[in-house]
Amino acid sequence: MEIAAADALNVKWFTLVGQINRLERDLGGPLLEQAVRGRPMRLTALGRRAKRAISKALPEVK
């Protein structure tokens, strides 16, 4: 997941992971639930709230 996302954003995977970790630290909790066999990674409740806030503040960001 991180590798595909990093490639799509044209950044190194460790840079993306570091930024996610920083956001989680700043926001006070995990943004993503880890993937398990047969189920992809998905947003936590905090992740969904952060996504809504970002979408509202920056409507051009999908």
N, C-alpha and C positions, 0 to 999 in steps of 0.2 A: 504494500500500500504506500509506504513512505517513498519508495523509489519511484513509483509511477507518478505520484503527486509532485515529487521534487522535479522529475523530468518535465512534467507539464508546466511547472513554474520556472523552469530553467535555472534551478539552484541545485546544489549538492544535497544529498539526502540528510547528511549530518547537520547541515545548516537549518533545514526544515524542522528536523527533530528538536534541535536546540531552541528554535523560535516557539514551537508548540510547548515545550517544557517551560519556557519563560512566561508565555501567556497563562499556562496553568498555574504557575507560581503566583503571578500577579493577580489572577482572578480568584485564587483560593481553592482550586480543585481541578479534577480531571475534565478535559473537554471531549475525550474520546474513550469509548469502551473498546478494549482490545478485541481483535478478531479471534474467533474460535472456529474450529473445524465446521465448515458448512455455513458459517455466518460471517458476513463482512464486518469490518470495523464500522462503528456508528457513533453518532454524537450522544453525549450524556445530556441530562437536563440542563446543566450549566452550558454545555456546548451549543445546545439549541437556543438558549437565551442570548448567548454571545453572538451567534449567527444572526438572530433577529435584530439585535442592536446594531451590528455592522451593516446589515442590509438597509436598516432605516437611516443610518448616518451616511452611508455611501451607496445609494441605490444603483449605481453603475456596476457595483461588485456583485457578482452572482455567487 
